[in-house]
Amino acid sequence: MFVEGVLWIVRTGSPWRDLPEAFGEWNSVFRRFSRWSVKGVWWRIFEEISDDPDFEYLIVDSTIVRAHQHAAGAKKGGLKIRRSAARAVA
């Protein structure tokens, strides 16, 4: 469940505090994730699975990868709310 919890965080981009309780207490999951990161466990796991020539089950597409709104070409400054011309006349 720990690895599934970490993968949920990666997929959703949510903060650790929003981790569903089904994966365990968020702080415990985060502490283990942090320890594994320091010890290089994630790197070793990645190295092992990246050597698999039949790595077909990993599919990354736009339904998983999230981008910030500005990455999609949104204008700077956000939405501008202006009074309509009809109301300005009245």
C-alpha positions in Angstrom: 0.0 0.0 0.0 2.9 2.3 0.6 4.1 2.2 -3.0 0.6 2.6 -4.2 0.2 5.7 -2.0 3.4 7.2 -3.5 2.2 6.5 -7.0 -1.1 8.2 -6.1 0.8 11.3 -5.1 2.8 11.2 -8.3 -0.2 10.7 -10.5 -2.4 13.4 -8.9 0.2 15.9 -7.9 -1.6 16.4 -4.6 0.1 17.5 -1.4 1.0 14.7 1.0 -1.7 15.8 3.5 -4.3 14.9 0.9 -3.3 11.3 0.7 -6.4 9.1 1.2 -6.4 7.2 4.5 -6.6 3.9 2.6 -2.9 4.2 2.0 -2.1 4.9 5.6 -1.3 8.0 7.6 0.1 10.6 5.2 3.0 11.5 7.5 4.1 7.9 7.9 4.0 7.4 4.1 6.0 10.6 3.5 8.6 9.7 6.1 9.2 6.3 4.5 9.3 7.9 1.0 11.8 10.4 2.3 14.0 7.7 3.9 13.9 5.6 0.7 14.9 8.7 -1.3 17.9 9.3 0.8 19.0 5.7 0.7 18.6 5.5 -3.1 15.9 2.8 -3.1 13.8 4.6 -5.7 16.8 4.9 -8.0 17.5 1.2 -7.6 13.9 0.3 -8.3 13.9 2.5 -11.4 17.2 1.0 -12.6 15.8 -2.5 -12.3 12.5 -1.9 -14.1 14.0 0.2 -16.8 16.1 -2.7 -18.0 13.0 -4.7 -18.8 12.6 -4.8 -22.6 8.9 -5.6 -22.2 8.1 -2.4 -20.3 4.8 -2.1 -22.2 2.7 -1.6 -19.0 4.1 1.9 -18.5 2.0 4.3 -20.5 2.4 8.0 -19.9 -0.1 10.2 -21.7 -2.1 13.4 -21.1 -4.5 11.7 -18.8 -1.7 11.2 -16.3 0.6 14.1 -16.8 -0.7 17.4 -15.5 0.5 20.7 -16.7 0.1 24.2 -15.2 -2.4 26.4 -17.0 0.3 28.6 -18.4 1.9 25.6 -20.1 -1.2 25.5 -22.3 -0.8 29.1 -23.5 -3.1 30.9 -21.0 -2.6 34.6 -21.1 -0.7 36.3 -18.3 -2.6 38.1 -15.6 -5.6 35.8 -15.4 -9.2 36.6 -16.2 -10.1 40.3 -16.4 -13.7 41.2 -15.4 -15.0 44.3 -17.1 -18.3 46.1 -16.9 -20.4 45.5 -20.0 -21.0 48.5 -22.3 -24.8 48.2 -21.7 -24.4 48.7 -18.0 -22.0 51.5 -18.4 -24.5 53.5 -20.4 -27.4 53.0 -17.8 
